[in-house]
Amino acid sequence: MNAKKILITGGAGFIGSHLTGELLKLGHNVTVLDNLSSGRLENLREYEGNDSFRFVRHDVSEPYCEDFEWIFNFACPASPDAYQTDPIQTTKTSMLGVFNMLGLAKRCGARLLQASTSEVYGDPKVHPQVESYWGNVNPIGVRSCYDEGKRVAETLCSDYRRQNGVDTKIIRIFNTYGPRMRVNDGRVVSNFIVQALQGKDITVYGDGSQTRSFCYVSDLVRGILAMMGKDGFPGPVNLGNPGEFTVRELAEIVIGMTGSKSRIINLPLPSDDPTVRRPDISLAKSELGWEPKIALKEGLKMTIAYFEKELTKGEIK
């Protein structure tokens, strides 16, 4: 593959920074755009000094003008704690961010990949979730800034493709975990690992019977690159691990793997929290030849090792 000039919005975040590293390994020229509201420069530190890498501090809700061949739009807080902190800004980031990036893609003829989410399915009445399912989302709930923001982003991508001929692609990312998640990220995997390592109570919301499917970050990045390199297939396509676990099962696995003395306590279930979540990845298999390879315990082992190092730094990030 010839070296391409690539833009990654939100590239200082958890997933975006891993994507940045993989694209640099493949010999591409990568510009990362991030306002650092939830991303961290620390995630990009190892790429400093690489002549093919550049960081620009910028908020995607404002226009940005430069020529690129590929645009990966990942700018948006992804954990409930982060996106509910400033829900109006979260919605603006999703809607205005993709609007600005689509305008840029239209002007310079770039291919654009939109990072959407399994949250577009809401609290699903179809299980496992297939791409043809329209979802069950509360448009006025506390999570809707993220859920509906991503749904509108999908709409805009689809309309820019139909009306303006922009080469757009949509991926729906299911729960992803791995190194570079923030210690205080607020997502279930990082919460449980940090609590276990610190010997604190493991906080399970509800009775813990709700299910999630966990995809290791390197598997996800493979899927992202497969989608971006696939001609003639706009998606949307589910990218996630179809292995399904209850939240309580995850807590018990983490306690066992860390050797923690933590006990599990139950707290009230947050509003609109989905009861089930599992991707049907038949489309990813047939169109992209992709499926995850890393089992949950294997991925957790690497993630626990990362958090052990982070916690020894003596700071919460």
C-alpha positions as CSV (number, residue, x, y, z in Angstrom):
1,M,0.0,0.0,0.0
2,N,1.3,3.4,-0.9
3,A,1.9,5.9,1.9
4,K,-1.2,8.0,2.4
5,K,-1.7,11.4,4.1
6,I,-4.0,10.6,6.9
7,L,-6.0,12.6,9.5
8,I,-7.2,11.1,12.8
9,T,-9.5,13.2,14.9
10,G,-9.5,12.2,18.5
11,G,-6.1,10.5,17.9
12,A,-4.8,11.2,21.4
13,G,-7.6,9.0,22.8
14,F,-7.5,5.4,23.8
15,I,-8.4,3.8,20.4
16,G,-7.2,6.7,18.2
17,S,-3.7,6.5,19.6
18,H,-3.4,2.8,18.9
19,L,-4.7,3.4,15.4
20,T,-2.1,6.2,15.0
21,G,0.7,3.8,15.9
22,E,-0.5,1.1,13.5
23,L,-0.8,3.5,10.6
24,L,2.7,4.8,11.3
25,K,4.1,1.3,11.3
26,L,2.5,0.8,7.9
27,G,4.4,3.8,6.6
28,H,1.7,6.4,6.4
29,N,1.9,10.1,7.2
30,V,-0.4,10.8,10.2
31,T,-1.8,14.1,11.5
32,V,-3.6,13.8,14.8
33,L,-6.3,16.4,15.7
34,D,-7.4,16.5,19.3
35,N,-8.5,19.1,21.8
36,L,-7.3,16.9,24.7
37,S,-10.6,17.0,26.5
38,S,-10.4,13.3,27.1
39,G,-7.3,12.3,25.1
40,R,-3.8,12.5,26.5
41,L,-0.5,13.5,24.9
42,E,1.1,10.7,26.9
43,N,-0.7,8.3,24.5
44,L,1.2,9.8,21.6
45,R,4.6,10.2,23.4
46,E,6.3,7.3,21.6
47,Y,5.6,8.8,18.2
48,E,7.3,12.1,18.9
49,G,10.3,12.5,16.7
50,N,8.7,10.4,13.9
51,D,8.9,12.6,10.8
52,S,5.6,11.0,9.6
53,F,3.7,12.1,12.7
54,R,2.2,15.5,13.6
55,F,-0.1,16.6,16.4
56,V,-2.4,19.6,16.1
57,R,-4.5,20.7,19.1
58,H,-7.9,21.5,17.6
59,D,-11.6,21.1,18.4
60,V,-13.4,19.4,15.6
61,S,-16.6,21.4,16.3
62,E,-14.6,24.1,14.5
63,P,-13.6,23.7,10.8
64,Y,-10.2,22.5,9.8
65,C,-8.7,22.9,6.3
66,E,-5.9,20.8,4.9
67,D,-5.7,18.1,2.2
68,F,-5.8,14.4,3.2
69,E,-6.5,11.1,1.5
70,W,-8.0,9.3,4.5
71,I,-9.9,10.7,7.4
72,F,-10.7,8.7,10.6
73,N,-13.2,10.6,12.7
74,F,-12.8,9.4,16.3
75,A,-13.3,12.7,18.1
76,C,-15.8,12.2,21.0
77,P,-15.7,11.2,24.6
78,A,-16.7,7.6,24.8
79,S,-17.2,6.6,28.4
80,P,-20.5,7.6,30.1
81,D,-18.6,9.5,32.8
82,A,-16.8,11.6,30.2
83,Y,-19.7,12.3,27.8
84,Q,-22.2,13.1,30.5
85,T,-19.9,15.7,32.1
86,D,-20.7,18.1,29.3
87,P,-23.6,16.6,27.3
88,I,-24.1,19.6,25.1
89,Q,-20.4,19.7,24.0
90,T,-20.6,15.9,23.4
91,T,-23.5,16.4,21.0
92,K,-21.7,19.3,19.3
93,T,-18.6,17.2,18.9
94,S,-20.5,14.3,17.3
95,M,-22.7,16.5,15.0
96,L,-20.5,19.5,14.1
97,G,-17.4,17.3,14.2
98,V,-18.6,14.9,11.5
99,F,-20.2,17.8,9.6
100,N,-16.8,19.6,9.4
101,M,-14.9,16.4,8.5
102,L,-17.4,15.5,5.8
103,G,-17.0,19.0,4.3
104,L,-13.3,18.5,4.4
105,A,-13.6,15.1,2.8
106,K,-15.9,16.5,0.1
107,R,-13.5,19.3,-0.7
108,C,-10.3,17.2,-1.0
109,G,-11.8,13.9,-2.2
110,A,-10.8,11.9,0.9
111,R,-12.3,8.7,2.1
112,L,-13.8,9.2,5.6
113,L,-14.4,6.5,8.3
114,Q,-16.8,7.4,11.0
115,A,-16.4,5.8,14.4
116,S,-19.9,5.0,15.5
117,T,-21.0,2.9,18.4
118,S,-23.1,-0.1,19.5
119,E,-24.9,2.5,21.6
120,V,-27.0,3.3,18.4
121,Y,-28.8,0.1,19.3
122,G,-29.8,1.5,22.7
123,D,-31.4,-1.0,25.0
124,P,-31.9,-3.6,22.2
125,K,-34.9,-5.7,21.6
126,V,-33.0,-7.7,19.0
127,H,-30.1,-9.9,20.4
128,P,-27.4,-10.3,19.2
129,Q,-27.4,-6.9,17.4
130,V,-27.3,-6.9,13.6
131,E,-26.6,-3.9,11.5
132,S,-30.1,-3.9,10.0
133,Y,-31.7,-3.4,13.4
134,W,-32.8,0.3,13.9
135,G,-32.3,0.3,17.7
136,N,-34.3,1.2,20.8
137,V,-32.8,4.6,22.0
138,N,-34.3,7.1,24.4
139,P,-33.8,10.5,22.5
140,I,-34.2,12.6,25.7
141,G,-32.3,10.5,28.2
142,V,-29.0,11.2,30.0
143,R,-27.1,9.0,27.5
144,S,-28.8,10.5,24.4
145,C,-26.1,13.1,23.9
146,Y,-23.8,10.3,22.9
147,D,-26.3,7.8,21.4
148,E,-28.2,10.3,19.3
149,G,-25.0,12.2,18.4
150,K,-23.6,9.1,16.9
151,R,-26.9,8.3,15.1
152,V,-26.9,11.8,13.5
153,A,-23.3,11.2,12.5
154,E,-24.3,8.1,10.7
155,T,-27.1,10.0,9.0
156,L,-24.8,12.7,7.8
157,C,-22.3,10.2,6.5
158,S,-25.0,8.4,4.6
159,D,-26.5,11.6,3.1
160,Y,-23.1,13.0,2.1
161,R,-22.4,9.7,0.3
162,R,-25.8,9.7,-1.4
163,Q,-26.0,13.4,-2.2
164,N,-22.4,14.5,-2.7
165,G,-20.6,11.3,-3.6
166,V,-18.3,11.4,-0.6
167,D,-16.6,8.0,0.1
168,T,-17.9,7.3,3.6
169,K,-17.6,4.3,5.9
170,I,-19.3,3.6,9.2
171,I,-18.2,1.2,11.9
172,R,-20.1,0.4,15.0
173,I,-17.7,-0.2,17.8
174,F,-18.7,-2.5,20.7
175,N,-17.0,-2.4,24.2
176,T,-13.3,-2.2,23.7
177,Y,-10.5,-2.4,26.3
178,G,-6.8,-2.5,26.6
179,P,-3.7,-0.3,27.5
180,R,-4.1,3.5,27.4
181,M,-7.5,3.5,28.9
182,R,-7.5,6.2,31.6
183,V,-7.3,5.2,35.3
184,N,-10.5,7.1,36.0
185,D,-12.1,6.3,32.6
186,G,-15.4,5.2,34.1
187,R,-15.9,2.2,31.8
188,V,-16.5,-1.2,33.3
189,V,-13.2,-2.9,32.5
190,S,-11.0,-0.1,33.7
191,N,-13.2,0.5,36.8
192,F,-13.0,-3.2,37.9
193,I,-9.3,-3.5,37.3
194,V,-8.4,-0.3,39.1
195,Q,-10.7,-1.1,42.0
196,A,-9.3,-4.7,42.3
197,L,-5.7,-3.5,42.2
198,Q,-6.4,-0.9,44.9
199,G,-8.2,-3.4,47.0
200,K,-11.4,-1.4,46.9
201,D,-15.0,-2.6,46.6
202,I,-15.9,-3.6,43.0
203,T,-18.9,-1.5,42.1
204,V,-21.4,-3.5,40.0
205,Y,-24.4,-1.5,38.9
206,G,-27.7,-3.3,39.2
207,D,-27.6,-7.0,39.9
208,G,-24.8,-7.6,37.4
209,S,-26.9,-9.7,35.1
210,Q,-26.6,-7.2,32.2
211,T,-24.3,-8.5,29.5
212,R,-21.4,-7.0,27.6
213,S,-19.0,-8.2,24.9
214,F,-15.4,-7.1,25.2
215,C,-13.0,-6.6,22.3
216,Y,-9.2,-6.1,22.8
217,V,-8.0,-2.9,21.2
218,S,-5.5,-4.5,18.7
219,D,-8.3,-6.7,17.3
220,L,-10.5,-3.6,16.9
221,V,-7.7,-1.7,15.1
222,R,-7.3,-4.6,12.6
223,G,-11.0,-4.3,11.9
224,I,-10.8,-0.6,11.4
225,L,-8.0,-0.9,8.9
226,A,-9.8,-3.7,7.1
227,M,-12.9,-1.5,6.7
228,M,-10.9,1.5,5.6
229,G,-9.1,-0.5,2.9
230,K,-12.2,-2.1,1.6
231,D,-13.6,-0.5,-1.6
232,G,-17.3,-0.3,-2.4
233,F,-18.6,-1.2,1.1
234,P,-19.8,1.8,3.1
235,G,-21.2,-0.2,6.1
236,P,-22.4,0.2,8.7
237,V,-20.5,-2.8,10.1
238,N,-20.3,-4.1,13.7
239,L,-16.8,-4.4,15.1
240,G,-16.7,-6.2,18.4
241,N,-16.1,-9.5,20.1
242,P,-19.2,-11.8,20.1
243,G,-18.1,-13.4,23.4
244,E,-20.8,-12.4,25.9
245,F,-20.3,-12.1,29.7
246,T,-22.4,-10.7,32.5
247,V,-21.0,-7.8,34.3
248,R,-20.8,-9.8,37.5
249,E,-18.8,-12.5,35.6
250,L,-16.3,-9.9,34.5
251,A,-15.9,-8.7,38.1
252,E,-15.3,-12.2,39.3
253,I,-12.7,-12.8,36.5
254,V,-10.9,-9.6,37.3
255,I,-10.8,-10.4,41.1
256,G,-9.4,-13.9,40.3
257,M,-6.7,-12.6,37.9
258,T,-5.5,-9.9,40.2
259,G,-5.6,-12.0,43.3
260,S,-7.6,-9.1,44.9
261,K,-9.4,-9.3,48.2
262,S,-12.0,-6.8,46.9
263,R,-15.6,-7.6,47.5
264,I,-18.4,-7.0,45.0
265,I,-21.1,-4.5,46.0
266,N,-24.2,-3.5,44.1
267,L,-25.3,0.0,43.3
268,P,-28.4,1.3,41.5
269,L,-28.5,0.8,37.8
270,P,-27.9,4.1,35.8
271,S,-30.7,5.4,33.7
272,D,-31.1,3.8,30.2
273,D,-28.2,1.3,30.8
274,P,-28.6,-1.5,28.2
275,T,-29.5,-4.9,29.6
276,V,-27.7,-6.8,26.8
277,R,-25.0,-6.1,24.3
278,R,-23.5,-8.6,21.8
279,P,-22.5,-8.0,18.2
280,D,-23.5,-10.2,15.3
281,I,-20.2,-10.0,13.3
282,S,-21.4,-12.1,10.3
283,L,-21.1,-9.0,8.0
284,A,-17.6,-8.2,9.2
285,K,-16.6,-11.8,8.5
286,S,-18.0,-11.9,5.0
287,E,-17.1,-8.4,3.8
288,L,-13.8,-7.8,5.6
289,G,-12.6,-11.3,6.5
290,W,-12.3,-10.0,10.1
291,E,-13.0,-11.5,13.5
292,P,-11.3,-11.0,16.9
293,K,-8.5,-13.3,17.9
294,I,-7.7,-12.3,21.5
295,A,-9.8,-14.1,24.3
296,L,-11.0,-12.0,27.2
297,K,-8.5,-13.4,29.8
298,E,-5.6,-12.9,27.4
299,G,-6.5,-9.3,26.8
300,L,-7.2,-8.7,30.5
301,K,-3.8,-10.0,31.4
302,M,-2.2,-7.3,29.2
303,T,-4.6,-4.6,30.5
304,I,-4.0,-5.4,34.1
305,A,-0.2,-5.2,33.6
306,Y,-0.7,-1.7,32.0
307,F,-2.8,-0.5,35.0
308,E,-0.4,-1.9,37.5
309,K,2.3,0.4,35.9
310,E,-0.1,3.4,35.7
311,L,-1.0,3.1,39.4
312,T,2.6,3.0,40.5
313,K,3.1,6.4,39.0
314,G,1.1,7.7,41.9
315,E,-1.3,9.8,39.9
316,I,-4.8,9.5,38.5
317,K,-5.1,10.5,34.8
